[in-house]
Amino acid sequence: MLNQNPWWRYMLVVGMLLLTLVYALPNLYPADPALNISASRGGSVAEETHQQLVTALAADGISLKTSALVNGQLLLRFHDTEAQLQARERVAATLGSNYVTALNLAPATPSWLAAIGATPMKLGLDLRGGVHFLLAVDMQAALEKNLNDLTALVRMELRQADIRYRSVQTDLKQQQVTIMLRQANDATAAEALLKKTDAGLEFSRSSDGLVLQLNLSELRQKEIREYALAQNITILRNRINGIGVAEPLVQRQGADRIIVQLPGVQDTAQAKEILGATASLEFRLVDTESDLAAALAGRLPAHAELYQSRDGRPLLLEKRVMLTGDHITGASAGYDDSGRPQVTIMLDAPGSSLLSAGTKDAVGRRMASVFIEYQAGSERAADGTPILVKQQEVINDATIQSRLGGRSFQITGLSSSAEAQNLASLLRAGALIAPIQIIEERTIGPSLGQENINLGMQAIQWGMLAVLVFMAVYYKGFGLVANVALLANVVLLIGLMSMLPGATLTLPGMAGIVLTVGMAVDANVLIFERIREELAEGRSVQQAIHQGYDRAFATIADSNITTLLVALILFGIGTGPIKGFAVTLALGILTSIFTAVIGTRLLVNVIWGGRRVQSLPI
């Protein structure tokens, strides 16, 4: 019999509606204004501090919604932004500079929804508020780092090939590595060996053949810059995702710039803490043969540098870096056999080879682990950007008992398990390939974001109202069916936007929803007009319904596929706001086809299908 719904159509429509409705529900619970409090150097907030703050806020008459101490960080929720701002000043005065207090918006999703992974739609910076940074990557530092790594690699390759040399030195100003050989005929062998190691090197020799100079080719330098920029973007994404910022935007701009947008982070303190955490490790041998007293007096040997350990001891370390953080693939915190905190570091294959070669002839000597951070100093460059200061600290020095091999080893000497956890977290996220400088920062307040949301919601509501009235008046009973499908379409769209991990709703995305509302009834208009034509040609009601849906489908598919292709192209080549528009447009096309072709057909068949009716309210 014509116009009978198969069982799969009921299952499909009801299942999709229930699934998306559940995942759309978290959007009914707006986020709470909150303060996120964490220790400034990787420690944890104590329960005593938690109770101290609760008492201080109550004494000042500041209404606190909830407070929770989770994973060493304290989250305070408030009823409104006014209480949030008042509390921030009180917390800062109470705790001082040992803690980072950041304004945030904490999700208020009920626990039963959070348990199944249901979360609200991710809002972009223009809707939720947040911070915007423009970062500059220090490409010169990237080249210098590559040259230092190249120097270490050259030494290792020459030793393994038994090619004798006097010295291998790096000239950072000239961007070259100079090899002093013992015999002139070794230059040819060294050049042939190193060409196999790195095809991007250019070679030149002195007239006597005892000096071989290595320069990075222009193509190789370009590759280093591109790699540094791409890796910094990846590492920043990993680092920001690791601390739970919802849908950050990290993208390239130009040859050496990175844009970072952190929705929901309402002050720059926490953001700078995240972006400035450029921690890495270097492993160097301790120079025990030179005179430490002379070095402290300013007479440093040419091959060594003066460092200070965590407990204040001066140490002379060789300039040659045995291993850098670039080769670290993982890190985990734990305890050694004596119960002291330690970090186990996993290396890649080249890093394992470098460490093995570096410790081969260093058994019995001490190796130091140098912790490095780049922080913005007080001095500024000519363009006003702060100059990064490299801060170095020896966190561990231990005697090499045997040649280190394999893919992992341990470092100890850490002051607490919290510091071990912090160091392991930073190393897992990765060390930045090159330092970054913040050259522009902007803060978008939550009031501006809320105003944008309100205006966008008004546009959606008025657009829906106009469409609902028109369809009900012009198509009567069938128009009401289309209206039900339109409301279901909105639920489907919001549910899918909430479910997709990479989808972010922006102000242009809200424009895409408004456009979707108008487009959602296009398919119904095509179907209903086709049914009218079939009735005008004298076909029965049941035949008109059947033919109307079947014959209109090709037209619906053609018109929507072309629009979907445009949306995919916009998503592929667009950035930021354009992507947000493309996402809602593409999802809206898919949901409108589903509700029009399958959803309305189910309702029409339930109401009029398979019955002896003389006319249709269309």
C-alpha positions as CSV (number, residue, x, y, z in Angstrom):
1,M,0.0,0.0,0.0
2,L,1.2,3.5,-0.8
3,N,2.5,5.9,1.8
4,Q,3.1,3.4,4.6
5,N,6.1,4.0,6.8
6,P,8.6,1.2,7.1
7,W,9.9,0.4,10.6
8,W,13.4,1.7,9.9
9,R,12.0,5.2,9.2
10,Y,10.5,5.3,12.7
11,M,13.7,4.0,14.3
12,L,15.9,6.5,12.4
13,V,13.8,9.6,13.0
14,V,13.1,8.9,16.7
15,G,16.6,7.7,17.4
16,M,18.2,10.8,15.8
17,L,15.8,13.2,17.6
18,L,16.4,11.6,21.0
19,L,20.2,11.4,20.6
20,T,20.6,15.1,19.5
21,L,18.0,16.3,22.0
22,V,20.0,14.8,24.9
23,Y,23.3,16.3,23.6
24,A,21.5,19.6,23.0
25,L,20.3,19.8,26.6
26,P,23.6,21.1,28.1
27,N,23.1,24.4,26.2
28,L,20.2,25.2,28.6
29,Y,22.7,25.5,31.4
30,P,24.8,28.6,31.0
31,A,28.4,28.6,32.3
32,D,29.1,30.1,35.7
33,P,31.5,33.0,36.2
34,A,34.5,31.4,38.0
35,L,38.0,31.9,39.4
36,N,40.6,29.3,38.7
37,I,43.4,29.3,41.2
38,S,46.7,27.4,40.8
39,A,50.2,27.5,42.2
40,S,52.6,29.5,40.2
41,R,55.4,26.9,39.9
42,G,53.6,23.6,39.5
43,G,52.6,23.1,43.1
44,S,49.1,22.4,44.4
45,V,46.6,24.4,46.3
46,A,46.3,23.1,49.9
47,E,42.9,22.5,51.6
48,E,43.9,25.0,54.3
49,T,44.2,27.7,51.5
50,H,40.8,26.6,50.2
51,Q,39.2,27.1,53.6
52,Q,41.0,30.4,54.1
53,L,39.6,31.8,50.9
54,V,36.1,30.6,51.6
55,T,36.2,32.3,55.0
56,A,37.7,35.5,53.5
57,L,35.0,35.8,50.8
58,A,32.2,35.1,53.3
59,A,33.6,37.9,55.6
60,D,33.5,40.3,52.7
61,G,29.9,39.4,51.9
62,I,30.8,37.9,48.5
63,S,28.3,35.2,47.5
64,L,30.0,32.0,46.5
65,K,28.0,29.4,44.5
66,T,30.3,26.4,44.9
67,S,34.0,25.7,45.5
68,A,36.0,22.6,44.6
69,L,39.6,21.5,44.9
70,V,40.4,19.3,41.9
71,N,43.9,18.0,40.9
72,G,45.6,20.6,43.0
73,Q,43.7,23.6,41.5
74,L,40.9,25.5,43.2
75,L,37.7,26.4,41.2
76,L,35.4,29.0,42.8
77,R,32.0,29.5,41.1
78,F,29.8,32.7,41.5
79,H,26.3,33.7,40.7
80,D,27.3,36.7,38.5
81,T,30.3,38.5,37.1
82,E,30.2,41.3,39.7
83,A,30.8,38.8,42.5
84,Q,33.5,37.2,40.4
85,L,35.4,40.5,39.9
86,Q,35.1,41.4,43.6
87,A,36.4,37.9,44.6
88,R,39.3,38.2,42.3
89,E,40.6,41.3,44.1
90,R,40.1,39.7,47.5
91,V,41.8,36.4,46.4
92,A,44.8,38.3,45.0
93,A,45.2,40.3,48.2
94,T,45.0,37.1,50.3
95,L,47.3,34.8,48.4
96,G,49.9,37.2,47.0
97,S,52.2,36.4,44.0
98,N,52.7,32.7,44.7
99,Y,49.4,31.8,43.0
100,V,47.9,32.5,39.6
101,T,44.3,33.7,39.8
102,A,42.5,33.6,36.4
103,L,39.0,34.7,35.5
104,N,37.1,31.9,33.7
105,L,33.7,30.6,32.7
106,A,33.1,27.1,34.2
107,P,30.5,24.8,32.5
108,A,27.4,24.1,34.6
109,T,26.4,20.9,32.9
110,P,24.6,18.5,35.2
111,S,26.6,15.5,36.2
112,W,24.4,12.9,34.5
113,L,24.8,14.7,31.2
114,A,28.6,15.2,31.7
115,A,28.8,11.4,32.5
116,I,27.8,10.6,28.9
117,G,30.0,13.3,27.4
118,A,27.3,15.8,26.7
119,T,28.7,19.4,26.8
120,P,27.4,22.7,25.5
121,M,28.4,24.1,22.2
122,K,31.8,25.6,22.1
123,L,31.6,29.3,21.7
124,G,34.1,31.3,19.8
125,L,36.0,34.3,21.1
126,D,33.5,36.7,19.6
127,L,30.6,35.1,21.6
128,R,32.2,33.9,24.8
129,G,34.8,36.5,25.4
130,G,38.5,35.7,26.0
131,V,42.0,36.7,25.1
132,H,43.7,37.2,21.7
133,F,47.4,37.0,21.2
134,L,49.7,37.6,18.2
135,L,53.0,35.7,18.8
136,A,56.3,36.2,16.9
137,V,58.5,33.1,16.6
138,D,62.3,33.8,17.0
139,M,63.5,32.2,13.8
140,Q,67.1,33.2,14.6
141,A,67.0,31.1,17.7
142,A,65.6,28.2,15.7
143,L,68.6,28.4,13.3
144,E,71.1,28.6,16.1
145,K,69.6,25.6,17.8
146,N,69.8,23.6,14.6
147,L,73.4,24.6,14.2
148,N,74.2,23.4,17.8
149,D,72.5,20.1,17.1
150,L,74.4,19.9,13.9
151,T,77.7,20.4,15.7
152,A,77.0,17.6,18.1
153,L,76.0,15.3,15.2
154,V,79.2,16.2,13.3
155,R,81.3,15.2,16.3
156,M,79.5,11.9,16.7
157,E,79.7,11.0,13.0
158,L,83.4,11.9,12.7
159,R,84.2,9.8,15.8
160,Q,82.2,6.8,14.6
161,A,84.0,7.0,11.2
162,D,87.5,7.3,12.9
163,I,88.2,10.7,11.2
164,R,90.5,12.6,13.4
165,Y,89.9,16.3,14.0
166,R,91.3,19.0,16.3
167,S,88.0,20.8,17.0
168,V,84.4,21.3,15.8
169,Q,83.1,24.8,16.6
170,T,79.9,26.7,15.9
171,D,80.0,30.3,14.6
172,L,76.5,31.6,15.3
173,K,77.1,35.0,13.7
174,Q,78.3,33.4,10.4
175,Q,75.7,30.6,10.6
176,Q,78.3,27.9,10.0
177,V,80.2,25.0,11.6
178,T,83.9,24.9,11.4
179,I,85.9,21.6,11.5
180,M,89.6,21.8,12.2
181,L,91.2,18.6,10.8
182,R,94.5,17.0,11.5
183,Q,95.3,15.9,8.0
184,A,94.3,17.5,4.6
185,N,93.2,14.2,3.1
186,D,90.6,13.8,5.9
187,A,88.6,16.8,4.5
188,T,87.4,14.8,1.5
189,A,86.4,11.8,3.6
190,A,84.6,14.1,6.1
191,E,82.8,16.0,3.4
192,A,81.6,12.8,1.7
193,L,80.4,11.4,5.1
194,L,78.5,14.6,6.1
195,K,76.8,14.9,2.7
196,K,75.2,11.6,3.4
197,T,74.2,12.7,6.8
198,D,72.5,16.0,5.7
199,A,72.0,16.8,2.1
200,G,71.1,20.4,2.9
201,L,74.7,21.4,3.8
202,E,77.1,23.5,1.7
203,F,80.8,22.9,2.1
204,S,83.9,25.1,1.7
205,R,87.6,24.4,2.4
206,S,90.7,26.4,3.3
207,S,93.6,26.5,0.9
208,D,95.7,24.1,3.1
209,G,92.7,21.7,3.3
210,L,92.8,21.5,7.1
211,V,89.7,23.6,7.7
212,L,86.2,22.4,6.5
213,Q,83.3,24.8,6.9
214,L,79.7,23.8,6.8
215,N,76.9,26.2,6.0
216,L,73.1,25.6,5.9
217,S,71.7,26.0,2.3
218,E,68.9,28.5,1.8
219,L,66.5,25.6,1.2
220,R,67.6,24.0,4.4
221,Q,67.2,27.3,6.4
222,K,63.7,27.7,4.9
223,E,62.8,24.1,6.0
224,I,64.1,24.9,9.5
225,R,61.9,28.0,9.7
226,E,58.8,26.2,8.4
227,Y,59.4,23.3,10.8
228,A,59.9,25.6,13.8
229,L,56.6,27.4,13.0
230,A,54.6,24.2,12.4
231,Q,56.0,22.5,15.5
232,N,55.4,25.5,17.7
233,I,51.8,25.6,16.5
234,T,51.3,21.9,17.3
235,I,53.0,22.2,20.7
236,L,51.0,25.3,21.7
237,R,47.8,23.4,20.7
238,N,48.8,20.4,22.9
239,R,49.7,22.6,25.8
240,I,46.5,24.6,25.7
241,N,44.3,21.5,25.2
242,G,46.1,19.9,28.2
243,I,44.8,22.6,30.6
244,G,41.2,22.4,29.4
245,V,40.6,25.7,27.4
246,A,37.5,25.0,25.3
247,E,38.2,25.2,21.6
248,P,41.2,27.4,21.4
249,L,42.2,28.9,18.0
250,V,45.9,28.4,17.2
251,Q,46.8,29.2,13.6
252,R,49.6,30.6,11.4
253,Q,49.8,34.1,10.2
254,G,52.5,35.1,7.7
255,A,56.0,33.7,7.8
256,D,56.7,33.9,11.5
257,R,53.5,34.8,13.4
258,I,51.0,32.7,15.3
259,I,47.5,33.8,16.4
260,V,46.2,32.3,19.6
261,Q,42.7,32.9,20.8
262,L,41.5,31.4,24.1
263,P,37.7,31.6,24.6
264,G,36.5,31.9,28.1
265,V,39.8,33.0,29.6
266,Q,39.1,36.5,30.6
267,D,42.4,37.8,31.7
268,T,45.9,37.4,30.3
269,A,47.6,36.1,33.4
270,Q,46.7,32.5,33.0
271,A,47.1,32.7,29.2
272,K,50.7,34.1,29.5
273,E,51.4,31.4,32.1
274,I,50.4,28.8,29.5
275,L,52.1,30.3,26.5
276,G,55.2,31.3,28.5
277,A,55.8,27.8,29.8
278,T,58.6,27.1,27.2
279,A,60.3,24.6,29.5
280,S,63.0,22.3,28.0
281,L,66.0,20.3,29.2
282,E,69.6,20.2,28.1
283,F,72.1,17.6,29.2
284,R,75.7,18.7,29.6
285,L,78.8,17.3,31.1
286,V,80.2,18.9,34.3
287,D,83.7,20.4,33.8
288,T,85.6,19.2,36.8
289,E,89.1,20.0,35.4
290,S,88.9,23.8,35.1
291,D,89.4,26.1,38.1
292,L,85.9,26.9,39.5
293,A,87.3,29.8,41.6
294,A,88.8,31.4,38.5
295,A,85.5,31.0,36.7
296,L,83.7,32.7,39.6
297,A,86.2,35.6,39.4
298,G,85.3,36.1,35.7
299,R,88.0,34.0,34.0
300,L,85.8,31.5,32.2
301,P,87.4,28.8,30.1
302,A,86.5,28.9,26.4
303,H,84.8,25.6,26.4
304,A,82.6,26.0,29.5
305,E,79.9,28.1,31.0
306,L,79.0,28.9,34.6
307,Y,75.7,27.7,35.9
308,Q,74.0,27.6,39.3
309,S,72.3,24.5,40.8
310,R,68.9,24.6,42.5
311,D,70.6,24.5,45.9
312,G,72.8,27.5,45.1
313,R,76.0,25.6,44.2
314,P,78.0,27.0,41.2
315,L,78.8,24.5,38.5
316,L,81.0,24.7,35.4
317,L,79.3,22.9,32.5
318,E,80.7,22.2,29.0
319,K,79.2,24.3,26.2
320,R,78.7,21.2,24.2
321,V,75.1,20.0,24.6
322,M,74.9,16.2,24.7
323,L,71.1,16.1,24.2
324,T,68.3,18.6,23.9
325,G,64.6,18.4,24.7
326,D,63.8,18.1,21.0
327,H,64.4,14.4,21.2
328,I,62.1,13.8,24.1
329,T,59.0,11.8,23.1
330,G,57.4,11.3,26.5
331,A,57.9,11.9,30.2
332,S,56.3,10.5,33.3
333,A,56.6,11.4,37.0
334,G,57.2,8.7,39.7
335,Y,59.5,7.7,42.5
336,D,62.9,6.0,42.7
337,D,63.8,3.1,44.9
338,S,64.3,5.4,47.8
339,G,60.9,7.1,47.5
340,R,62.4,10.3,46.0
341,P,60.6,12.1,43.1
342,Q,61.9,11.4,39.7
343,V,61.0,11.9,36.0
344,T,61.4,9.1,33.5
345,I,62.2,10.5,30.1
346,M,61.6,8.7,26.8
347,L,63.7,9.5,23.8
348,D,63.4,9.0,20.0
349,A,65.9,6.9,18.1
350,P,68.3,9.9,17.2
351,G,68.2,11.1,20.8
352,S,69.0,7.6,22.1
353,S,72.0,7.4,19.7
354,L,73.2,10.9,20.7
355,L,73.0,10.1,24.5
356,S,74.7,6.7,24.0
357,A,77.5,8.3,22.0
358,G,77.9,11.2,24.4
359,T,78.2,9.0,27.5
360,K,80.4,6.3,25.9
361,D,83.6,8.1,26.9
362,A,82.1,9.9,29.9
363,V,81.7,7.0,32.4
364,G,82.7,8.3,35.9
365,R,82.0,11.9,35.0
366,R,79.0,14.0,36.2
367,M,76.2,14.9,33.8
368,A,73.9,17.9,34.6
369,S,70.3,18.3,33.7
370,V,69.7,22.0,32.8
371,F,66.1,23.2,33.1
372,I,65.4,26.1,30.7
373,E,62.6,28.7,30.6
374,Y,62.1,31.7,28.4
375,Q,60.3,34.5,30.1
376,A,59.5,38.1,29.1
377,G,62.0,40.5,30.6
378,S,61.7,44.2,31.5
379,E,63.6,45.4,28.4
380,R,61.8,45.9,25.1
381,A,62.8,45.8,21.5
382,A,62.6,48.7,19.1
383,D,59.0,47.8,18.1
384,G,57.9,47.7,21.8
385,T,57.8,43.9,22.2
386,P,59.3,42.5,25.4
387,I,62.7,40.7,25.0
388,L,62.7,37.2,26.2
389,V,65.2,36.3,28.9
390,K,66.6,32.8,29.0
391,Q,66.6,31.5,32.5
392,Q,68.6,28.3,33.2
393,E,68.9,26.2,36.3
394,V,70.6,22.9,37.0
395,I,68.0,20.7,38.6
396,N,70.2,17.6,38.8
397,D,73.8,16.4,38.4
398,A,74.7,12.9,38.8
399,T,77.7,10.6,38.1
400,I,77.4,8.5,34.9
401,Q,77.8,4.9,36.2
402,S,77.7,3.3,32.8
403,R,77.1,4.1,29.2
404,L,73.4,5.2,28.8
405,G,71.6,3.3,26.1
406,G,68.0,2.5,25.3
407,R,65.0,4.8,24.9
408,S,64.5,6.0,28.5
409,F,66.4,7.2,31.5
410,Q,65.6,9.0,34.8
411,I,66.4,12.3,36.4
412,T,66.2,12.9,40.1
413,G,67.0,15.8,42.4
414,L,63.5,17.3,42.2
415,S,62.1,19.1,45.3
416,S,58.6,17.6,45.3
417,S,56.3,15.2,43.5
418,A,54.3,18.2,42.3
419,E,57.4,19.6,40.6
420,A,58.0,16.2,39.0
421,Q,54.4,16.2,37.7
422,N,54.8,19.7,36.4
423,L,58.1,19.0,34.7
424,A,56.8,15.8,33.1
425,S,53.6,17.6,31.9
426,L,55.6,20.4,30.2
427,L,58.0,17.9,28.6
428,R,55.1,15.7,27.3
429,A,53.5,18.8,25.8
430,G,56.8,19.5,24.1
431,A,59.5,22.1,24.2
432,L,59.0,25.0,21.8
433,I,61.3,24.7,18.8
434,A,62.0,28.4,19.0
435,P,61.2,31.1,21.6
436,I,58.0,33.2,21.1
437,Q,57.3,36.8,21.9
438,I,53.8,38.2,22.5
439,I,53.7,41.3,20.2
440,E,49.9,42.0,20.5
441,E,47.3,41.1,23.1
442,R,43.6,41.9,23.3
443,T,41.0,41.0,25.9
444,I,37.3,40.7,24.8
445,G,35.0,41.0,27.8
446,P,32.2,38.6,28.5
447,S,29.6,41.5,28.3
448,L,30.5,42.1,24.6
449,G,30.2,38.3,23.9
450,Q,26.8,38.2,25.7
451,E,25.6,41.1,23.6
452,N,26.6,39.3,20.4
453,I,24.8,36.2,21.6
454,N,21.7,38.1,22.4
455,L,21.6,39.9,19.0
456,G,22.3,36.6,17.2
457,M,19.5,34.8,19.1
458,Q,17.1,37.6,18.3
459,A,17.9,37.2,14.6
460,I,17.4,33.4,14.7
461,Q,14.1,33.8,16.7
462,W,12.6,36.5,14.3
463,G,13.7,34.5,11.3
464,M,12.1,31.4,12.6
465,L,8.9,33.2,13.5
466,A,8.6,34.7,10.0
467,V,9.1,31.3,8.4
468,L,6.7,29.5,10.7
469,V,3.9,32.0,10.1
470,F,4.4,32.0,6.3
471,M,4.4,28.1,6.1
472,A,1.3,27.8,8.3
473,V,-0.7,30.4,6.3
474,Y,0.3,29.4,2.8
475,Y,0.4,25.6,3.1
476,K,-2.1,25.1,5.9
477,G,-1.9,21.6,7.4
478,F,1.2,20.7,5.4
479,G,2.7,23.9,6.6
480,L,2.3,22.9,10.2
481,V,4.1,19.6,9.4
482,A,6.9,21.6,7.8
483,N,7.0,23.8,11.0
484,V,7.4,20.7,13.2
485,A,10.3,19.6,10.9
486,L,11.9,23.0,11.2
487,L,11.9,22.9,15.0
488,A,13.3,19.3,14.8
489,N,15.9,20.6,12.4
490,V,17.1,23.2,15.0
491,V,17.3,20.5,17.7
492,L,19.3,18.3,15.3
493,L,21.7,21.2,14.4
494,I,22.3,22.2,18.0
495,G,22.8,18.6,19.1
496,L,25.3,17.9,16.3
497,M,27.2,21.1,17.0
498,S,27.5,20.1,20.7
499,M,28.6,16.5,19.8
500,L,31.3,17.3,17.3
501,P,34.6,17.9,19.1
502,G,35.9,20.3,16.5
503,A,32.8,22.5,16.0
504,T,32.8,26.0,17.4
505,L,29.9,28.4,17.2
506,T,31.0,31.9,16.2
507,L,29.0,35.0,15.3
508,P,29.2,34.2,11.5
509,G,28.2,30.7,12.6
510,M,25.0,32.1,14.0
511,A,24.4,33.8,10.6
512,G,24.8,30.3,9.1
513,I,22.0,29.1,11.5
514,V,19.7,31.9,10.4
515,L,20.4,31.0,6.7
516,T,19.7,27.4,7.6
517,V,16.3,28.3,9.0
518,G,15.4,29.8,5.7
519,M,16.9,27.0,3.6
520,A,15.3,24.3,5.8
521,V,11.8,24.9,4.3
522,D,13.1,25.1,0.7
523,A,12.9,21.3,0.3
524,N,9.4,21.3,1.8
525,V,8.3,24.0,-0.6
526,L,9.6,21.9,-3.5
527,I,7.8,18.8,-2.2
528,F,4.5,20.6,-1.5
529,E,4.5,22.3,-4.9
530,R,5.1,19.0,-6.6
531,I,2.2,17.5,-4.6
532,R,0.0,20.4,-5.8
533,E,0.9,19.7,-9.4
534,E,0.2,16.0,-9.1
535,L,-3.3,16.8,-7.6
536,A,-3.9,19.3,-10.4
537,E,-3.2,16.6,-13.0
538,G,-6.0,14.5,-11.5
539,R,-4.0,11.9,-9.5
540,S,-5.4,10.6,-6.3
541,V,-4.3,11.9,-3.0
542,Q,-2.1,8.9,-2.2
543,Q,-0.5,9.0,-5.6
544,A,0.1,12.7,-5.3
545,I,1.9,12.3,-2.0
546,H,4.0,9.4,-3.2
547,Q,4.9,11.1,-6.5
548,G,5.5,14.4,-4.9
549,Y,8.2,13.1,-2.5
550,D,9.8,10.8,-5.1
551,R,10.0,13.3,-8.0
552,A,11.1,16.2,-5.8
553,F,14.0,14.4,-4.3
554,A,16.4,14.8,-7.4
555,T,15.8,18.5,-7.4
556,I,16.4,18.8,-3.6
557,A,19.6,16.7,-3.9
558,D,21.0,18.8,-6.8
559,S,20.4,22.2,-5.1
560,N,21.7,21.2,-1.7
561,I,24.8,19.3,-2.9
562,T,26.0,22.3,-4.8
563,T,25.6,24.5,-1.6
564,L,27.3,21.8,0.5
565,L,30.3,21.8,-1.9
566,V,30.6,25.5,-1.4
567,A,30.5,25.1,2.4
568,L,33.2,22.4,2.2
569,I,35.4,24.7,0.1
570,L,34.9,27.6,2.6
571,F,35.8,25.3,5.4
572,G,38.9,24.1,3.6
573,I,40.4,27.4,2.6
574,G,38.8,29.7,5.1
575,T,40.1,30.8,8.6
576,G,38.4,31.5,11.9
577,P,35.0,33.1,11.3
578,I,34.7,31.7,7.8
579,K,35.1,28.2,9.1
580,G,32.5,28.8,11.7
581,F,30.0,29.9,9.0
582,A,30.9,26.9,6.9
583,V,30.4,24.4,9.7
584,T,26.9,25.5,10.6
585,L,26.0,25.9,6.9
586,A,27.1,22.3,6.0
587,L,25.4,20.8,9.1
588,G,22.3,22.8,8.4
589,I,22.1,21.5,4.8
590,L,22.4,17.9,6.0
591,T,19.8,18.2,8.8
592,S,17.4,20.1,6.5
593,I,17.5,17.3,3.9
594,F,17.0,14.7,6.7
595,T,14.0,16.5,8.2
596,A,12.4,17.4,4.9
597,V,12.8,14.1,3.0
598,I,12.5,11.6,5.8
599,G,11.0,13.5,8.8
600,T,8.1,15.3,7.0
601,R,7.3,12.2,4.9
602,L,7.0,10.2,8.1
603,L,4.5,12.7,9.6
604,V,2.5,13.1,6.3
605,N,2.2,9.3,6.0
606,V,1.1,9.0,9.6
607,I,-1.6,11.7,9.2
608,W,-2.8,11.2,5.6
609,G,-1.0,8.2,4.2
610,G,-3.0,5.0,3.4
611,R,-6.4,6.6,4.1
612,R,-9.3,7.4,1.8
613,V,-9.2,11.2,1.8
614,Q,-10.7,13.3,-0.9
615,S,-8.5,16.4,-0.5
616,L,-5.3,17.6,1.3
617,P,-4.9,20.8,3.4
618,I,-2.2,22.1,1.1
